[in-house]
Amino acid sequence: MIRRFVALLLLAGACGSPPPPPRRAAPVAPSKPVEEEQKPDVPTNIYVYSPIGKRDPFQNTANASTALRPDTRGRSKTPLEKWPLDMLKLSLTMTGTASPLAMVEDPEHRGWAVHLGDFVGQNGGKVTGIHRDEVVVTETITDHSTGRVYPVNVKLSVPVDKSEEADLKALQEGENLGVSKGSQ
């Protein structure tokens, strides 16, 4: 019985009373700049990778840079430094990539991959350019009378056979190598 009475009071109270007024939003106080915590100027643990003294994991260990004997300048001589440049034969070049490549054949008919910066020839020549049909090797020549050192560029070119020579000559003269007009 008491439960019914309480339920009736609640029902009667909810029906006749006006709705509560809407709530007002509290006024927003102007925000003050939040002071940041003082951070140390330098983090305590910084790791910086240094490749000095570490081997390159992507370098091929079986290329022309394998050592024959130590050089007087502290580096090891490459196998291509046994022969003068005029005895080496350029077989092919691969350009158009981020790291151009050339194949050089020694007098014993062994092929060696050559990259920019490799040492070639008996005079300490360094590969400074690999182009479509040639490799540029820069050697330093010392003038003993003045003591000056002069760089000399030596070009190794891909050999051209007789049929290619005729085609290249015709291209240089501007002839059309396609189908001639008389045979159409």
C-alpha positions in Angstrom: 0.0 0.0 0.0 2.7 2.4 0.8 4.3 1.7 -2.5 1.2 2.6 -4.3 1.0 5.8 -2.4 4.6 6.8 -3.2 4.1 6.0 -6.9 0.9 8.1 -7.0 2.7 11.0 -5.4 5.5 10.8 -7.9 3.1 10.6 -10.7 1.0 13.5 -9.5 4.1 15.6 -8.9 5.5 15.0 -12.4 2.2 15.8 -14.2 1.4 19.2 -12.8 4.8 20.8 -12.3 6.3 23.1 -14.9 9.5 21.9 -16.7 12.8 22.9 -15.0 14.4 26.0 -16.5 17.3 25.4 -18.9 20.7 25.3 -17.4 23.0 28.3 -18.0 26.5 27.7 -19.2 29.1 28.8 -16.7 31.0 31.9 -17.9 34.3 30.9 -19.4 37.2 32.7 -17.8 39.9 33.9 -20.2 42.5 31.2 -20.5 45.9 31.9 -19.1 49.0 30.7 -21.0 50.0 27.4 -19.6 53.6 27.4 -18.5 55.5 24.5 -20.0 57.7 22.4 -17.8 61.3 23.2 -18.1 62.9 20.5 -20.3 66.7 19.9 -20.4 68.3 21.5 -23.4 70.1 18.3 -24.4 68.5 14.9 -24.2 70.5 12.6 -22.0 70.9 9.6 -24.4 71.4 10.3 -28.1 72.7 7.6 -30.4 74.5 8.7 -33.5 75.5 6.0 -36.0 79.0 6.3 -37.3 80.1 4.1 -40.3 83.8 4.8 -39.6 85.6 1.6 -39.1 82.7 -0.6 -40.1 82.5 -2.6 -43.3 79.7 -1.8 -45.9 77.3 -4.8 -45.8 76.2 -4.1 -49.4 79.8 -4.1 -50.8 80.8 -7.1 -52.9 83.9 -8.6 -51.3 84.9 -10.5 -54.5 85.3 -7.6 -56.9 88.3 -5.7 -58.2 89.0 -4.0 -54.9 90.4 -7.2 -53.3 93.9 -6.6 -52.2 97.1 -7.7 -54.0 99.7 -5.8 -52.0 99.6 -2.7 -49.9 100.3 0.6 -51.6 102.6 3.2 -50.2 99.7 5.5 -49.6 98.0 3.1 -47.1 95.5 1.4 -49.4 95.7 -2.0 -51.1 96.3 -2.2 -54.8 93.5 -3.7 -57.0 94.2 -6.4 -59.5 93.6 -3.9 -62.3 96.6 -1.9 -61.1 99.0 -4.6 -62.4 98.7 -3.5 -66.0 99.0 -0.2 -67.8 95.8 1.4 -69.2 96.7 0.6 -72.8 96.6 -3.1 -72.1 93.1 -3.0 -70.6 90.1 -3.5 -72.8 86.7 -2.0 -72.1 84.1 -4.7 -72.8 80.8 -2.9 -71.9 79.3 -0.1 -69.9 76.0 0.1 -68.1 74.8 3.6 -67.5 71.4 5.2 -66.7 71.5 4.0 -63.1 72.4 5.6 -59.9 75.7 3.7 -59.9 77.1 3.2 -63.4 79.1 0.1 -64.0 81.7 -1.0 -66.6 83.4 -4.3 -67.4 87.1 -4.2 -68.1 89.1 -7.1 -69.5 92.7 -7.6 -68.5 95.4 -9.1 -70.8 94.7 -12.6 -69.2 91.1 -12.3 -70.5 89.5 -12.0 -67.1 86.7 -9.5 -66.7 86.5 -7.1 -63.8 83.6 -4.9 -62.7 84.6 -1.3 -62.4 82.7 1.5 -60.5 83.2 5.2 -60.1 86.2 5.8 -57.8 87.9 2.5 -58.5 91.7 2.6 -59.1 92.9 1.3 -62.5 96.3 1.2 -64.2 99.9 1.3 -63.0 99.9 5.1 -62.7 97.3 5.2 -59.9 94.4 6.2 -62.3 91.0 6.6 -60.8 87.7 6.0 -62.6 86.0 9.5 -62.7 83.4 8.9 -65.4 81.5 6.0 -66.9 79.6 7.0 -70.1 77.7 5.2 -72.8 80.7 4.1 -74.9 83.7 5.0 -72.7 85.2 5.1 -69.3 87.3 8.1 -68.2 90.3 7.4 -66.0 92.1 10.3 -64.4 95.8 9.9 -63.7 98.0 12.4 -62.0 101.3 13.3 -63.7 104.0 15.0 -61.7 106.2 17.5 -63.4 109.5 16.8 -61.6 111.1 20.1 -62.7 108.4 22.3 -61.1 106.8 19.8 -58.7 103.4 20.5 -60.0 100.8 17.7 -60.3 98.6 17.6 -63.4 95.5 15.5 -63.8 95.3 13.7 -67.2 92.1 12.1 -68.4 92.6 8.9 -70.3 89.6 7.4 -72.1 89.0 3.7 -72.5 86.5 3.2 -75.4 84.4 0.2 -76.3 85.9 -1.4 -79.4 83.9 -1.1 -82.5 83.9 -3.7 -85.3 83.9 -2.8 -89.0 80.1 -3.0 -89.6 79.5 -0.8 -86.6 82.1 1.6 -87.8 80.3 2.0 -91.1 77.0 2.6 -89.4 78.5 5.1 -87.0 80.1 7.0 -89.9 76.9 7.0 -91.8 75.0 8.4 -88.8 77.6 11.1 -88.4 77.2 12.1 -92.1 73.5 12.2 -91.6 72.5 9.4 -93.9 69.3 7.4 -93.3 70.1 3.8 -92.3 66.5 2.6 -92.7 64.9 1.2 -95.8 66.0 3.1 -98.9 63.3 4.9 -101.0 64.2 2.9 -104.1 63.4 -0.5 -102.6 59.9 0.4 -101.5 
